[in-house]
């Protein structure tokens, strides 16, 4: 995939994503400072409010994903984008904790819903390379957030309410502009529900639920560079504080430049599983490096920290390549929104536990806790081959068996002699894997 996708619809979705993530980067940079310094809320209340709101937001993914499947993902995503813009404006009007909490709950419900609808859009417009297109959008997201973070940094420098409100207002505008751009994406009729398929098929799919749980554990890795590593650096005290920013820069650059390239070859469930297993071992190696920082001199600690960040970032790229493939290919095609909403809910729940887990393992119990973290990632990755062998719902199992049989028949036909035989050749049926 080049700088911009060749497909017009995919280009439109990429531009909409880029516009919105610039605003998101601004908001993420100034969010905490705005609520504490401008609104005047204690940091403990801000943290509590965001945690409660995040837990509420988890509930919206599956039902709204189902709505996107049945009413069209574009329409649902556009409406949610407009609502998100209104919620951002509401944030500029809060003055008390309860106002903040109410708006934060709505914001998380809308954000969780939009992820499900957006996942369904990617599934419908991603073509034969859904995972590669999803990887491309992730690279675009990283670049957009990085650029927005630079602009948000100006708000932190000036540290005035006018700057904070202006940046949050700009984020609201990007939601609206992104939604208007998304209207250029053609409407696609919902896929018919196959006979025998359960209405809430995702919730009854034990294979997907198990795989999603493992993906959730693996997704806790996002908080390693954002939360665990900075706290560990601060506790040790012999690595300069600027290394925290350097770690994030390394991650952003590597993801933006390598995600698409390293996702391109992960185009089957088997390859997605192998990518997940590999990423678990890469995360384990990075955890060992992070844990070893306290045993070396200051200059070596800086080098080891930057190497650990690079190794972890490669693991993140590999892991996400596997997630993109498994998340779409293990799902029923007519219910992609429902499945993506479920995956978002499970990973969101796991990530909400990550800060508390890392505070204990990577700070209080460090350095030994870092090795425990690495072992958790390795075990979760190695368990994925077992998870995908669980039998899916009957209708989905029959669909996959028919597809495998068709592939096997095509392969068998391709190996037949070119010369016409005198008598028909019986081709043995190849069992589905």
C-alpha positions in Angstrom: 0.0 0.0 0.0 1.5 3.3 -1.1 1.4 6.7 0.7 -2.4 6.8 -0.1 -4.5 3.7 -0.9 -5.4 3.2 -4.6 -9.1 2.7 -3.7 -11.1 5.9 -3.6 -13.2 4.8 -0.7 -10.2 3.7 1.3 -8.5 7.1 0.6 -11.6 8.9 1.9 -11.6 6.9 5.1 -7.9 7.5 5.6 -8.3 11.3 5.2 -11.2 11.3 7.6 -9.1 9.3 10.1 -6.1 11.7 9.7 -8.2 14.8 10.3 -9.9 13.4 13.4 -6.7 12.0 15.0 -4.9 15.4 14.8 -7.7 16.7 17.0 -7.5 13.6 19.2 -3.8 14.2 19.7 -4.4 17.8 20.9 -7.1 16.6 23.3 -5.0 13.7 24.7 -2.1 16.1 25.4 -4.0 18.7 27.3 -6.8 16.7 28.8 -5.5 16.1 32.3 -4.0 19.6 32.6 -7.3 21.2 31.5 -9.4 19.4 34.0 -7.0 19.9 36.9 -5.6 23.4 36.2 -8.5 25.1 34.4 -11.6 23.3 35.7 -9.9 22.9 39.1 -10.7 19.3 39.8 -8.3 17.3 42.0 -6.2 14.8 40.0 -7.7 11.9 42.0 -11.2 12.9 40.9 -10.1 13.2 37.3 -8.6 9.7 37.5 -11.7 8.2 39.2 -14.0 9.9 36.7 -12.1 8.6 33.7 -12.0 5.1 35.1 -15.7 5.0 35.8 -16.5 6.5 32.4 -14.3 3.9 30.7 -16.1 1.0 32.4 -19.4 2.4 31.3 -18.1 2.8 27.8 -17.4 -0.9 27.5 -21.1 -1.8 27.4 -21.9 0.0 24.2 -19.6 -1.9 21.7 -21.7 -5.0 21.0 -25.2 -3.5 20.8 -24.0 -0.5 18.7 -21.9 -2.8 16.5 -25.1 -4.9 15.9 -26.9 -1.7 15.0 -24.2 -0.9 12.5 -24.5 -4.4 11.0 -28.2 -4.0 10.5 -28.5 -0.3 9.6 -25.2 0.3 7.8 -21.9 1.2 9.4 -21.4 4.5 7.6 -24.7 6.0 8.8 -24.0 4.9 12.4 -20.4 6.1 12.3 -21.4 9.6 11.0 -24.0 10.1 13.6 -21.6 9.0 16.4 -18.9 11.4 15.0 -21.3 14.3 15.2 -22.3 13.3 18.8 -18.6 13.1 19.7 -18.1 16.7 18.5 -21.0 17.8 20.7 -19.5 16.0 23.7 -16.2 17.7 23.2 -17.9 21.1 23.3 -19.7 20.0 26.5 -16.3 19.3 28.1 -15.5 23.0 27.8 -18.6 23.9 29.9 -18.0 21.6 32.9 -17.3 23.2 36.3 -18.0 20.4 38.8 -17.0 16.7 39.3 -20.5 15.5 38.6 -20.7 17.5 35.3 -17.3 16.1 34.3 -18.3 12.6 35.1 -21.6 12.8 33.2 -19.9 14.1 30.1 -17.0 11.6 30.4 -19.5 8.7 30.5 -21.2 9.9 27.4 -17.9 10.5 25.7 -16.7 6.9 26.4 -20.1 5.4 25.3 -19.8 7.3 22.0 -16.1 6.4 21.5 -16.7 2.7 22.2 -19.7 2.7 19.8 -17.7 4.5 17.1 -14.9 1.9 17.3 -17.4 -0.9 16.6 -19.1 1.0 13.7 -15.7 1.9 12.3 -14.5 -1.7 12.5 -17.6 -2.8 10.5 -16.8 -0.1 7.9 -13.2 -1.4 7.6 -14.5 -4.9 7.2 -16.9 -3.9 4.4 -14.5 -1.6 2.5 -11.1 -3.2 3.2 -11.5 -5.6 0.3 -9.3 -8.7 0.3 -6.7 -7.1 2.5 -8.8 -5.9 5.5 -5.8 -6.4 7.9 -3.4 -4.4 5.7 -5.9 -1.6 5.4 -6.5 -1.6 9.1 -2.7 -1.4 9.6 -2.5 1.5 7.2 -5.2 3.4 9.2 -3.2 2.6 12.4 -0.1 4.3 10.8 -2.2 7.3 9.8 -3.6 7.4 13.3 -0.1 7.5 14.9 1.0 10.3 12.6 -2.1 12.3 13.2 -1.9 11.9 17.0 1.8 12.9 16.9 1.1 16.1 15.0 -1.8 16.9 17.3 0.4 16.3 20.3 2.9 18.9 19.0 0.1 21.5 18.8 -1.2 20.4 22.2 2.3 21.0 23.6 1.8 24.7 22.8 -1.3 24.7 25.0 0.8 23.2 27.9 3.5 25.9 27.3 1.0 28.8 27.5 -1.1 27.0 30.2 -4.2 29.2 29.9 -7.9 28.3 29.8 -8.2 30.0 26.4 -5.6 27.7 24.9 -7.1 24.6 26.5 -10.6 25.4 25.4 -9.5 26.4 21.9 -7.6 23.0 21.5 -10.6 21.0 22.8 -12.9 23.0 20.5 -10.6 22.3 17.6 -10.9 18.6 18.4 -14.7 18.9 18.4 -14.4 20.5 14.9 -12.3 17.6 13.6 -15.0 15.1 14.6 -17.6 17.1 12.6 -15.3 17.5 9.6 -14.3 13.8 9.7 -18.0 12.8 9.7 -18.7 15.1 6.7 -15.8 13.5 4.8 -17.2 10.0 5.7 -20.4 10.9 3.9 -18.4 10.5 0.7 -18.1 6.8 1.5 -20.9 5.0 -0.4 -23.7 3.4 1.6 -23.6 -0.4 1.7 -26.7 -2.4 2.4 -26.5 -4.7 5.4 -25.5 -8.2 4.7 -28.4 -10.7 5.1 -28.4 -12.8 8.2 -27.7 -16.4 7.2 -30.3 -19.1 8.1 -29.6 -20.6 11.5 -27.4 -17.7 12.7 -28.0 -16.5 16.2 -29.0 -12.8 16.5 -26.2 -12.2 19.1 -23.8 -14.6 17.5 -20.6 -13.0 18.8 -21.6 -13.4 22.4 -22.1 -17.2 21.9 -18.9 -17.7 19.8 -16.6 -19.4 22.3 -13.7 -19.4 19.9 -13.9 -15.7 19.4 -14.4 -15.0 23.1 -11.4 -17.0 24.0 -9.2 -15.4 21.3 -10.5 -11.9 22.3 -9.6 -12.6 25.9 -6.0 -13.5 24.9 -5.8 -10.5 22.6 -7.0 -8.4 25.6 -4.2 -9.7 27.7 -1.7 -9.0 24.9 -3.2 -5.5 24.4 -2.1 -4.5 27.9 1.2 -4.0 26.2 0.1 -0.5 25.1 0.4 0.7 28.7 4.0 -0.5 29.0 5.5 2.5 27.2 2.8 4.9 28.4 2.6 4.0 32.0 5.0 1.3 33.3 8.3 2.5 31.7 7.9 6.2 32.8 7.2 5.1 36.4 10.1 2.7 36.4 12.4 5.4 35.0 11.2 7.8 37.7 11.8 5.3 40.5 15.3 4.4 39.4 16.3 8.1 38.9 19.5 7.4 37.0 18.0 7.7 33.5 17.2 11.3 32.4 13.5 12.3 32.3 13.8 13.1 28.6 14.1 9.4 27.9 10.4 9.1 28.5 9.7 11.3 25.5 12.3 9.5 23.5 10.6 6.2 24.2 7.3 7.5 22.8 9.0 9.0 19.7 10.7 5.7 18.9 7.4 3.9 19.2 5.6 6.4 17.0 8.2 6.4 14.3 8.5 2.6 14.1 4.7 2.0 14.0 4.1 4.7 11.4 6.8 3.4 9.1 6.6 -0.4 9.6 3.0 -1.3 10.5 1.8 -1.7 6.9 4.9 -3.4 5.7 5.0 -6.0 8.5 1.2 -6.6 8.3 1.2 -7.4 4.6 2.3 -11.0 4.9 -0.2 -11.8 7.7 -3.1 -12.7 5.5 -4.5 -16.0 7.0 -5.6 -17.1 10.4 -2.6 -19.4 10.7 -0.2 -16.5 10.0 -2.2 -14.3 12.5 -1.7 -17.0 15.1 2.0 -17.2 14.4 2.3 -13.4 14.6 0.6 -13.5 18.0 3.0 -16.2 19.3 6.0 -14.3 18.1 4.9 -11.0 19.6 4.5 -12.7 23.0 8.1 -13.7 23.0 9.2 -10.3 21.7 7.3 -8.6 24.5 9.0 -11.0 27.0 12.4 -10.0 25.7 11.6 -6.3 26.0 10.4 -6.8 29.5 13.7 -8.5 30.5 15.5 -5.5 29.0 13.4 -3.0 30.9 13.8 -5.0 34.1 17.6 -5.0 33.7 17.9 -1.2 33.5 18.5 -0.9 37.3 21.6 -3.1 37.2 23.7 -1.0 34.8 25.3 2.4 35.0 23.4 5.5 34.0 24.8 5.8 30.4 24.1 2.1 29.8 20.6 2.5 31.3 19.8 5.1 28.6 21.0 2.8 25.8 19.2 -0.2 27.3 16.0 1.7 27.7 16.0 2.9 24.1 16.7 -0.6 22.8 14.0 -2.0 25.0 11.5 0.6 23.6 12.5 -0.4 20.1 12.1 -4.1 20.8 8.8 -3.6 22.5 7.6 -1.4 19.5 8.5 -4.2 17.1 6.5 -6.6 19.2 3.5 -4.2 19.2 3.6 -4.0 15.4 3.7 -7.8 15.0 1.0 -8.3 17.6 -1.3 -5.8 16.0 -0.8 -7.5 12.6 -2.0 -10.7 14.2 -5.0 -8.9 15.8 -6.1 -7.3 12.6 -6.2 -10.7 10.8 -7.7 -12.7 13.6 -10.2 -10.0 14.6 -11.8 -10.0 11.1 -11.2 -13.6 9.9 -12.6 -15.3 13.0 -15.8 -13.2 12.8 -19.0 -13.9 10.9 -19.1 -11.6 7.9 -22.6 -10.4 8.4 -21.9 -9.4 12.0 -18.5 -7.7 11.8 -19.7 -4.7 13.8 -21.0 -6.9 16.6 -17.7 -8.9 16.7 -15.5 -5.7 16.5 -17.6 -4.2 19.3 -17.0 -7.4 21.4 -13.3 -7.3 20.7 -13.1 -3.6 21.7 -15.1 -4.3 24.9 -12.8 -7.2 26.0 -9.5 -5.3 25.2 -10.8 -2.2 26.8 -11.6 -4.1 30.0 -8.1 -5.7 30.0 -6.4 -2.3 29.5 -8.4 -0.8 32.3 -6.6 -3.2 34.6 -3.2 -2.5 33.2 -2.2 0.6 35.2 -2.9 -1.1 38.5 -1.1 -4.3 37.5 1.9 -2.4 36.2 2.1 -0.2 39.3 2.6 -3.4 41.3 4.6 -5.5 38.9 6.9 -2.9 37.3 7.4 -0.5 40.2 6.7 -2.1 43.6 7.9 -5.6 42.7 10.5 -4.5 40.2 12.8 -5.7 38.8 11.4 -9.2 39.3 7.9 -8.0 38.3 9.1 -7.1 34.9 10.0 -10.8 34.3 6.5 -11.8 35.4 5.1 -9.3 32.9 7.2 -10.9 30.2 6.0 -14.4 31.1 2.4 -13.3 31.0 2.8 -12.0 27.4 4.7 -15.1 26.3 2.1 -17.5 27.8 -0.9 -15.5 26.3 0.8 -15.5 22.9 1.5 -19.3 23.0 -2.1 -20.0 24.0 -3.5 -18.5 20.8 -3.1 -21.7 18.7 -5.3 -23.5 21.2 -7.9 -20.8 21.2 -8.5 -20.8 17.4 -9.0 -24.6 17.5 -12.2 -24.2 19.6 -15.2 -25.0 17.5 -17.2 -21.9 16.4 -21.0 -21.7 16.2 -22.5 -24.4 13.9 -23.4 -22.0 11.1 -19.9 -20.4 11.1 -18.2 -23.8 11.2 -20.2 -24.9 8.2 -19.4 -21.7 6.3 -15.7 -22.1 7.0 -15.7 -25.8 6.1 -17.4 -25.0 2.8 -14.8 -22.3 2.1 -11.9 -24.7 2.9 -13.4 -27.3 0.7 -13.7 -24.8 -2.2 -10.0 -23.8 -1.7 -9.0 -27.5 -1.6 -11.0 -28.2 -4.8 -9.4 -25.2 -6.6 -5.9 -26.4 -5.5 -6.7 -30.0 -6.7 -8.0 -28.7 -10.0 -4.8 -26.7 -10.5 -2.7 -29.8 -10.1 -4.5 -31.8 -12.8 -2.6 -32.7 -16.0 -3.2 -30.2 -18.8 -3.8 -33.0 -21.3 -7.4 -34.2 -21.3 -7.5 -37.8 -20.0 -9.4 -40.5 -21.6 -11.5 -41.1 -18.6 -12.7 -38.8 -15.8 -10.3 -38.4 -12.9 -11.8 -38.7 -9.4 -10.4 -36.0 -7.1 -10.3 -37.0 -3.5 -11.9 -34.6 -1.1 -9.4 -32.7 1.0 -10.7 -32.4 4.6 -11.0 -28.8 5.9 -8.4 -27.8 8.4 
